[in-house]
Amino acid sequence: MNEIESLKSKIKQLEKENGYLKKLLTEAGICFELKIIVDKACAYDTNQGNRIIPKTDFSENDVNEFFKMFWGRTDVYSRRTIVKSRGTANYYPQCYKFWKAGCPKRTDKRKQCSRCKSSAFIPLKPKQIIAHLKGLSKDAEDVIGIYPLFPDDTCRFIVFDFDNHEEGADKHDYANKDDTWKDEVNALREICRINEIDALVERSRSGRGAHLWIFFKEKIDADLARKFGDMLLKKGAESVDLKSFRYYDRMLPMQDHIPKGGFGNLIALPLQGQAIKDGNSAFVDEHWNAYSDQWSVLLSKNKLSKEFIEQKIKEWGFHASLPSATMDEITEDDGEKPWDKSNDFHVVDVTGILHITLADAIYRWI
């Protein structure tokens, strides 16, 4: 281990010890926060885009490392598309036959993909992710949306969404109307720190919303992951004296089980090339400043083991199951906003084969 790696290891250990000590003080009701004057290094920088060291060249290895963190389905993905007639941005599953001869949507726009016998969905490959990261499309129509819930009802991360998907929100990127939501994101960030969870906060594309990501070392049953996320909010709110999460929108995956013939809700990937120029779609610190080296921060995040998750649930005393949706409760409406609150679920359907294999714990693209 070289000197730099040794120092990084020591820093991580000190941060872990510091978090544990703060947890003990918090549980004992002892105040440990110092009142200090925020210096310029901590103050919010109004020019967020200039803070980031741009990365313009991406190898296949870069993509593999990136996708190891945001590992979702690869047999299907969605892409952001501007509906010019309405001036809105929607996400559509990518299909070789979309709007071509024989596509049922040409005669019936309400036709659902699950009932289309000729669907041929395009698998997610490194080139699509590279396009997302480069962001060459001026309309950001190269933004990739992935589906976290695998066909075997497992997932490799959970993400807490603090964007505004209510009626009347920003029609392009689901933006919040003010900055009060930041307090809740910071509260959840603190909750994660107290519980020794290495979370990562991403400022959304609009700049007025956020996603908080928690990564897993392995595939975790979605119902277990969602129980963990639900109790993290409930127990955590008590630890930071927060009555409720008013601006928290939802946690993905949203379902315990894959909808019949479908694949559940999608989430847009971070680090989109166009948005990151303004410091959006970027990872931020507790002062909401974008990290200069986005990739180093991302790849330094520790992933949670199944044993850790089970132990936390046991500590929190969670025994009841969250209500799961039945097939009758699931609605389909592909082309609408993927997180529309008027429906509990947004399902666009696909059947296919995963293009990811895991051999000797090594991830590779097929």
ABEGO torsion letter per residue (X at the ends): XBAAAAAAAAAAAAAAAAAAAAAAAAAAGBBABBBBBBBAAABBBABAAAABBBBABBBAAAAAAAAAABBBBAABBBBBBBBAAAGBBBBBBBBAABGBBGBAAAABAABBAAABAABBBBBBBAAAAAAAAAGABAAGAABBBBBABBAAGBBABBBBBABBABBGBBAAAGBBABAAAAAAAAAAAAAAAAAGBBBBBBBBAAGABBBBBBBBABBBBAAAAAAAAAAAAAAAAAAAGBABBAABABBOBABABBBBGBAEBBBBBBGBAAAAAAGBGBBBBAAGBBBABAAAAAAABBBBBAAAAAAAAAAAGBABBBBBBBAAABBBBBGBBAABAABABBBBBBBBBBABBBBGGBBBBX
